[in-house]
Amino acid sequence: MKAELLKCYPTITEEDLALVFPNKEEMGLKKIETHGGEVVSTHVVGKKPLVFHIRDKIYPTVYLLWALPGKLLPYFTTWMELLPKFQNGADLMLPGVIVKEEMGMRAYGRLKKGETVGVNTSKNNAAVAVGLTALCSEDMYMAGKRGKGIEILHCLGDFLWQIGTKESPPELGPPGAPTTEPPPTMEDTENLNQDEAAASNNQEVTSETTEATVNDVEANIETTAAEGEEQKSPQELMDELLDYCFLKALKTSAKKIELPVLTSNFYRLHIVPACPSDKTLDVKKTSFKKLSKYLDSVKKEGIIEVKELTKGVESITAIQHGHDRVRFFRPEPEDKPQASVTALETVVDLDKYLPPVITRLSAVNAVCAPLFNGAYSSVFLFYLF
């Protein structure tokens, strides 16, 4: 573990590792599952999870960042009032990032897309979250404070934090503040009372300003997310809907499907019913244009196997339910399950033999017809009915 940390984060030293990984301290490995279904492995030292593995990479927790402040990751600064949104699964959008406008193109640093970063607050340099950059620094600047900035992987208050000591972040001072303060001069002492009085007078105004700023940021984040959906073309939205319905079908109605199954039947009996009730799926409006091309794309990902068992007719012969995209997929909470289908529609392959349904009927032939004439007709009719 120490060698892996040194390889991933060359800014730390052996002394730093000895501080956070004492030789006499026991190390344990725990596995937890996220809301998205991802399995996370974390190394616990002294009842504190220090690092976690996800998506084949190693990341520091807030506990490790508190132990080695400023030595592991670059930081993005936001308002503490946005932390509850991270705990609810939201990412850090660019409107919520506090930057120095005068720095121009370097306001967001010199980072590449997908780099690991920490998130602190305007009042405390201690980390409150760990995530990945959704854009490179130049693209963040060119985005004009619109869109996603950081994909949050772990934050203060989540399950990973809760399996530790649940302590609060240390007070490290606001970002940019010196770690050690120079001794006060006589002039500083004389002006101390004046500064305290000014701070007291401005405290209420500052609080109101911060609250208004956070409210503006939250509104901007919601607006940006909505505009992000609007900026997608109808074809891109239909591609996402087809992919969603396909994965949902694999997680629901097709979870224990009998294979092989015709691709046309799979689409009609499983993919189409998986479409949310407020949307309409149309493969012709996707970039694939045909179902066969979409299935070919997911086949290349290793999710399914498609073969031509009959000339000109393709069938799905295998489904890899253990594939990461299938395992980690979760239907939208508001997406209600479709109504149950009839017995005929539950048949996996309509080409299979179905026994005929026989119903007993009665009829009057020519030999029996005279019995229903005249006075006897009413008696026989009453008997029959």
Secondary structure, DSSP 8 states (H G I E B T S, - for coil): -HHHHHHH-TTS-HHHHHHHS-TTS-EEEEEEE-TTS-EEEEEEETTEEEEEEETTEEEE-HHHHHHSTTSS--EEEE-GGGHHHHHTT--EEGGG-B--GGGGGGTT-S--TT-EEEEEESS--S--EEEEESS-HHHHHHTTS-SEEEEEEEETTSHHHHTTT--------STT--SS-----HHHHHHHHHHHHHHHHHHHHHHHHHHHHHHHHHHHHHHHHHHHHHHS-HHHHHHHHHHHHHHHHHHTTTTT--SSEEHHHHIIIIIGGGS-TT----GGGSSS-SHHHHHHHHHHTTSEEEEEEETTEEEEEEE-TTSHHHHT----TT--------TTTT-S-TTS-------------TTTGGGGSTTHHHHHHHHH-
